[in-house]
Each structure stands twice: as C-alpha cells, then as structure tokens.
C-alpha cells in the first residue's frame, strides 16, 4: 500500500514506538498509543518547561522583525478565532509557539520541543473544546499577554506566562479526556 518494503516500515514503527507514539503488539502489528492522564500531565509539564525557557531565551535574542512576524501571526490567529475556524486558529497558534522557540536560538531546545510537540499535538488541539468550550477564549486572552511580554522583551514575565499557558492547556486537555471526547479535526466549537 505504501510502496515500500517491510524492513523500512518496521524501522519506522520502531522509531515511533521509541518516541511513545505507538505500541508494538507482538504478532499483531502496531496501534496508536493512548495517553493516560498521567502521561498528559507529564508531557504538558515538560512542554511548559520548554516553552518557558524558550520565552526567556527569545527575549534575549529576538529581533524586531521576528516580533513583527509573530505579531502578524497573532492577528491572523485572532481572525481565525473570530470566524470560529479552529483548524486555521490551531495552525497559526502552533506557528507562534514555534516562532518563539526558534527565536531562542537554541538548537537542542528546538529539537526537543519538536519531539514533544508532535506527541501531544492532537491533544493540544482538542483541549480547546474543554470546559463548555471556554478554553478557546481563555487561550486568546493568554496569547495577548504573551505578545505583550514579547514586545517588551520581558523574559521572566514571558517565561511565567508561557508556563501557565501550558498548565492551563494541560488542565483543559485532561478535563476533555475525562469527558470522553475526541473532537474530529475541523470540528469547530460553538459559542466562545
């Protein structure tokens, strides 16, 4: 089906298993690994630490042009929010977070962040649906504070805001998991 032999496929599955994305089932293949509440708590805490560090380092090294680019992304994200375009909002949101990490000018941080971001991307997306669909509005307010601290290059403040932003996302993701929902990509929340 994929047009490749079994050997590279097996190797790819081993890599995905090592990254915690899938479980290898002896003599039965592989399946996507379901994340427990504890898994989510740990992953979001690590992401919070990484983003917190990225915010602090970014404020030391970011250029005016990079801040302007993040500001443009912020307003693009806000437009998606106003139009209830969850997919566009989420994609732009991820670009903002990745831009802050890139502005930290730390290759190890960037690689580690990308690894963890891939592991929780779907959960991070669906967390916007939690708490009677109020998380999305809260996240927008938090992004206003992120942009403000970044503009002022207030590293310590941005570090704290990003850590709390991910902690809030963690709480919403766990709540959403407990509700037993798994929103389909493209499903937009109703209301604010």
Beta strands, then each sheet from edge to edge (+ up, - down):
strand 1: 22-25
strand 2: 29-32
sheet 1: 1+ 2-
end
